[in-house]
Amino acid sequence: MERFTGVRPLTRQPRAPHEILRDYPTYTIPEAALILAMSRRTLQRWVSDRPYFAVAGDDQPQRLLSFKDLAQFYFLKFLRTHAHLNDEQARLVLDSAREATHTEYPLLDEHIRAWRHHVIWIKDKRVEELFRPKGQFLFHETVSMFASRVDRDKRGLALRIYPWRLWKEGDVRRPVQIDPMILSGRPVITGTRIPLLSVAARTKSGEKIADIAKDYGISQQRVTQSLRHLEIGLRKAA
């Protein structure tokens, strides 16, 4: 990781037997910024300077994020980008979602939905609008844009996310996967256990994408798309 981010990996406290992987703080801010393809400084502000919420590793010398922290920040970033919310509006949505769900990670609640400029909560045939800019109207039919970016279990808990910096509405591509059960939640090429940073290291050393794809038994397109996300992440996280 140091080779790509310029940050030395942090020695983490061992996970206790009772700790669930989704809850275990393991990501540094530079790592998370790289994964989410966002500015390291912005994420630092969201975590420490003017925090949106207290992350799982908030009590450690250097704040660390859990998978659930990472996923919630991804949703916040998603809302900021695709629902066009500014910082104060995003905080308002988060506060409203907390009141509606009574959870520490309300934006991961399966009943939260986003549609254009609207963020709503739907449960037991009840619809509550969490945010609506002045002059906008809530349509009865809603589409969850974020749903294509996350997989859930039968209880509605987020299992894995698919950050994709070039995502646009209707885009079904999922080149990169983050799953706490696979390689401790490090980014891999979706559907595999191939570490994205290992692929990047091979290309950096001069190997051709065609040869890498052949070695792993996947298409060149999958390698190229995953590297594209990482390249954007490196630029944004700088």
ABEGO torsion letter per residue (X at the ends): XAAAAGBBBBBBBBBBAABBAAABBABBAAAAAAAAGBBAAAAAAAAAABBABBBAAAABABBBBBAAAAAAAAAAAAAAAAAGBBAAAAAAAAAAAAAAAGBABAAABAABBBBEABBBBBBGGBBBBABBBBGBBBBABBBBAAAAABBBBAAGBBABBBBBAABBBGBABBABBBBAABGGGBBBBBGBABBAAAAAAAAAAGBBAAAAAAAAGBBAAAAAAAAAAAAAAAAAAX
